[in-house]
Amino acid sequence: MTVSTVQLLIKKWKILGSLNTKPRSGRPRKISTKTARRIVGDTKKYPQITSGEIQAALEKDGVVVARSTILEQK
């Protein structure tokens, strides 16, 4: 690690009291990380599954998503 990196870390520690990253600005995700992993997992497990079938399976579990959201995750 370079000296400048260590200096920046010490400065951050003194100002914030921790080295954790702060939340970033931007649009919130439409779906949770868990739902996104489920969509990808279902797609890998059943390559011929349609977005409509994934949407129906998610709706059974109370998660409402648009087909376009599912297509973005594939």
Buried (B, 14 or more C-beta within 10 A) or exposed (E): EEEEEEEEEEEBEEEEEEEEEEEEEEEEEEBEEEBBEBBEEBBEEEEEBEBEEBBEBBEEEEBEBEEEBBEEBE
